[in-house]
């Protein structure tokens, strides 16, 4: 069974896009956001250094979340084409409603400079394409003890992101 944590703040009605959502920090963040009630656009980030299929991983994670009664939609981009990322907010808005926040999880510290540049270009394209008032968050994960894992620092960051978005959701509801 998919673990979703205990009593996270509520994010009902928020649409959150997470790039590199299928492994490590991105996967844990996606699970927490979904458990809190957000509709998460699970974006698998395809690139040549990746040993698996980003689209398949996004679909499998969405299925696991849906099976747990949560809402998530799978997407895939090739990080070598930032224009794909720039189109995502519009595509997601058509599918699920306006994007309230976009989170880009950068590659781990031992990645190539080329891959890091590609992810930063994707992040910039997303930031430029977000609707006014949407939050853009970028994270370079700490080096985990094991591949695909998360550190205590990463988990603290994940809690902080969920908490910040909950404040945003509460403000939007009170208007």
C-alpha positions in Angstrom: 0.0 0.0 0.0 1.1 3.5 -0.8 2.1 5.5 2.3 0.7 9.0 2.3 1.8 10.3 5.7 -0.3 11.5 8.7 -2.7 14.4 8.7 -1.0 16.8 6.2 -2.4 20.3 5.8 -5.2 20.4 3.2 -4.6 21.5 -0.4 -8.1 20.7 -1.7 -8.6 22.4 -5.1 -5.0 23.2 -5.8 -3.4 22.0 -9.0 0.3 21.4 -8.5 2.7 20.4 -11.3 5.8 18.5 -10.2 8.7 17.9 -12.6 10.8 14.8 -12.0 8.0 13.5 -9.8 8.6 9.8 -10.2 11.7 9.1 -8.1 13.3 10.2 -4.9 12.4 13.7 -3.6 9.9 14.3 -6.4 8.0 11.1 -5.7 7.8 11.8 -2.0 6.7 15.3 -2.6 4.1 14.1 -5.1 2.7 11.6 -2.6 2.5 14.2 0.2 0.8 16.8 -2.1 -1.8 14.2 -3.3 -2.4 13.0 0.3 -3.1 16.6 1.2 -5.8 16.9 -1.5 -4.0 18.6 -4.3 -4.5 17.4 -7.9 -0.9 16.7 -8.9 0.4 16.7 -12.5 3.0 14.1 -12.2 5.7 15.0 -14.8 8.2 12.3 -15.7 11.4 14.0 -16.9 12.9 12.1 -19.8 16.6 12.5 -20.6 19.4 10.4 -22.0 21.0 9.8 -18.5 17.8 8.2 -17.3 17.9 4.4 -17.2 14.1 4.0 -17.1 11.0 5.3 -18.9 9.7 8.6 -17.5 6.3 8.3 -19.0 5.7 4.8 -17.7 6.9 5.8 -14.2 4.5 8.7 -14.2 1.6 6.5 -15.2 2.5 3.9 -12.6 2.7 6.5 -9.8 -0.6 8.0 -10.9 -2.2 4.6 -10.8 -0.8 4.0 -7.3 -2.1 7.3 -6.1 -5.5 6.8 -7.8 -5.8 3.3 -6.2 -5.3 5.1 -2.8 -8.2 7.4 -3.6 -6.1 10.4 -4.6 -6.0 12.4 -7.8 -3.0 12.6 -10.1 -2.5 12.9 -13.8 0.6 11.7 -15.7 2.7 13.8 -18.1 6.1 13.5 -19.6 8.6 16.0 -21.0 12.1 15.6 -22.6 14.2 18.0 -20.6 16.3 18.7 -23.7 13.3 20.6 -25.1 12.3 23.4 -22.7 9.5 24.4 -25.0 7.7 21.2 -24.0 7.8 22.4 -20.4 6.5 25.8 -21.4 3.4 24.2 -22.9 2.7 22.1 -19.8 0.8 24.7 -17.7 -1.7 25.3 -20.6 -2.1 21.6 -21.2 -2.7 20.9 -17.5 -5.1 23.8 -17.3 -7.1 22.3 -20.1 -7.1 18.9 -18.3 -7.5 19.8 -14.7 -7.7 23.6 -14.1 -5.2 26.4 -13.7 -1.8 25.5 -12.2 -1.4 27.0 -8.7 2.2 25.9 -8.3 5.0 24.3 -10.2 7.8 22.4 -8.5 11.0 21.4 -10.4 13.2 18.9 -8.7 16.7 19.3 -10.1 19.0 16.3 -10.7 21.2 15.1 -7.8 24.5 16.7 -7.2 26.5 14.0 -9.1 24.6 14.7 -12.4 26.3 16.1 -15.4 26.5 19.9 -15.9 24.6 19.4 -19.2 21.7 17.7 -17.4 21.6 20.4 -14.7 21.5 23.1 -17.4 18.7 21.3 -19.2 16.6 21.1 -16.0 17.3 24.8 -15.2 16.1 25.7 -18.7 12.9 23.6 -18.1 12.4 25.4 -14.8 12.8 28.8 -16.4 10.3 27.9 -19.2 7.8 26.7 -16.7 8.2 29.8 -14.6 7.6 32.0 -17.6 4.5 30.0 -18.6 2.7 29.9 -15.2 -0.4 32.0 -14.7 -0.1 35.2 -12.7 0.1 34.5 -9.0 1.2 30.8 -9.4 4.1 29.8 -7.2 7.4 28.5 -8.8 9.6 26.3 -6.6 12.9 24.8 -7.6 14.9 22.3 -5.5 18.3 20.8 -5.8 18.1 17.6 -3.6 20.7 16.7 -1.1 22.9 13.7 -1.9 21.0 10.7 -0.5 22.7 7.8 1.1 21.2 5.5 -1.6 20.1 6.2 -5.1 16.5 7.4 -5.4 16.3 8.0 -1.6 15.7 11.2 0.3 17.5 12.8 3.2 16.2 14.4 6.4 16.9 17.7 4.8 14.8 16.8 1.8 11.9 15.6 3.9 12.0 18.9 5.9 11.9 20.8 2.6 8.9 18.6 1.4 7.0 19.5 4.6 7.8 23.2 4.2 6.5 23.1 0.6 3.2 21.4 1.6 2.8 23.9 4.5 3.5 26.9 2.2 1.0 25.7 -0.4 -1.6 25.1 2.4 -1.2 28.8 3.4 -1.8 29.7 -0.3 -4.9 27.4 -0.4 -6.3 29.0 2.8 -5.8 32.5 1.5 -7.5 31.6 -1.8 -10.4 30.0 0.1 -10.9 33.1 2.3 -11.2 35.5 -0.6 
